[in-house]
Amino acid sequence: MGKQSKAVRVIAGSFKGRKLFVNDPNVKPTPDRVRETLFNWLEPVISGSTVLDLFAGSGVLAIESLSRGAMSATLVDHSKVVSKSLEKLMLVLELSNYSNLCQDAHELVSKTNSSKPYSIIFLDPPYGVYELSELVEKLYKNKWANETTWIYCETNRPIKIDQNAKYHIFKESRAGEVYYALIKC
């Protein structure tokens, strides 16, 4: 029996309407409705931004960003199958302003970033595997994010921020079982 393939479409920008196919049953692309809201929130800051897509999966968040004018995107996923699939997809789309890292995202952000902090970080780990607040703390502590960075979080339960944290939930919403928020210092 063949693999079940899911399709997600790019909502806007230069790749508007393009379908991206996901052949990994463990990958859960961010739903169209959620992405539309997210990118409406990010619309004023997306052009010229640098994007870090942790737990990249389908790559749709990074690709949607590039489609809408982001300067560059770094996609990170630990799965070799996913990483190869992302590489093929970027070739098909004829993109060159990206990096594709086959690496554990949690391990990556546990190390100090030696480059400039990213403008936008997408944090959409497998539901229930990682504590989002711990990952957000590491992003700031290890210089992946700074006071100008927008961090998008997605999970299957309400997003909680410690009252003593230096960051806050800027905007949040819910679509069915998907809870999502935009975090800012």
N, C-alpha and C positions, 0 to 999 in steps of 0.2 A: 504494500500500500504506500502511495506517495505522501509526501509531506503536505500538510494543509498550509496554504499560502494566504496571508492577510494582506490587503492593500490599504495604504493610507495615502491621502492626497495632500499636496502642497496647496495651501489656501490662497496665498497671494504672492505678488512679486514676480520676478523673472521666470520662476518655475511654476507659476500658478497653474493648477490643474494636473500637474505631473503626478503619476501614481508611483509610489514606492512600495515594493513588495517585500514582505517579511516572512521568511520561511522557518523561523525559530519559534516554537510554541511557548518558550519562556519569555519572549519579548512582548511587552505590552505597550504599543505606541500610545502616546497621549492623544485622547479623542479629539476629533475636529472641533467640537464645540468649545472644549477647554483651550485648545490652541488658539482659536479665534479670539477668545477673551484675553488670553495671555498676551498675544501680539498686539491687541488693541492697547493694553496697558503699556507695552514696551515701545509702541510706535514712535514716541518722541525721542527715544535713545538708541534705536536699533541701527540706524545708518552710521557706518564707520566704526561700529563697535567690534570688540574682540570677544569671542564667545568660547566658553568651556562647557562642553556637553558631557557631564559625568554619567556613567551608566547609559551610554548612548543608545544601545539597542537598535532601533530602526534608523536612527540618525535624523529623524524628521524634525526635531527641534533645531538642530544645527543647520540643516538644509533650509528650513523655513527662514531662519535668520539670514543665511547667505542670500536666499531668494529676495529678501526684503532689504538688502544693502549692507549687511554686516561686512566688515573688512576681512575678518578671518574667523575660522572656527577650529577648535581642537576637540576631537571626539575621542572618548575614552571608554573602552569596554574590555572586560577580562576574557571574554569568549573569543577564541581564535576563529570560530565559524562566523560569528557576528562581525569581527574585525575584517575578515576577508570579504564578507558581503558588503560592508560599508565601503571598502576600497573599490570594489567593482562598481558600486553605485556612483561613487564620486567620478570615476572614469567615464561612465555613461553620461553623467551630467556635465562632463568636461570642466570640472572644478579643479582649481590648483591652489586656492587660498585656504587650505585646510591641513591639519595634521591628524593622523589616525593612529592612536596608541592602543595597542593590545596590552592592557595593564589593568590591575585591580585599582579601581577608582579610590577606594578607602585608603589603600597603601600609598597611592600617589599624593593625596591631600594631607597625609600624615607627615610628609616631607616638606621642607621649606622650598617655596617656589623661588627660583633664581631669576625669573623674568618679571616683567611688569604684571601687576594684578590685572585680572580680566574685567571687562566692562559688564558682562552678563554671564552668570553661571546657571546652568540648568542642573538641578539636583532631583533626579527621578529614579531612585534606587528601587530594587525589587521590594514590594510592599512587605513590611514587617521584618525585614532582615537587618536594617540599620536604623539607628536613632538619628533622625534628621537634625535635631539640635546639636548633637555631638559632631556631625559632619559640618554643619554651619560654623561651629566654634573653630574647627580645624582650618576651614577656609580662611577665616580672618587671622587666626594665630600664625599660620604658616604662609601668609602673604599671597594667597591665591586671590583674595578679595580685599578691598579697602573701603573707605567711606563712600566712594563713588560707584561701587559695584552693586548691581541688582542681582539678587539670588532668587531663582524660582524653585519652589519646593512642591513636590506632588507626592501624595500618599493616599491610603485608604481609610484614614481616621483624622479627626480634627488636629490641626497643627498647633502645637503649644510652644511658646517661647518663655524662657525663664525671665521673671520680672527684672532681674539684675543684669540681663544681657545688654551689650552695647548696641544691639540691633533690635529692630521691631518689625512687625508685620505691617507693610505699607498698604497692601490690598490682599483680600482673600475671597475665595468663593468655593462653591461645591457644585458638582454635576453628578448626580446619582451617588455612586460609591467613591467618587474621586474628589478629594479635598486638595486644594492648591492655593498657594500664596506667593506673593512677591515680598521679599525681605530686603530691608535697607538699614544702614547704620543711621 
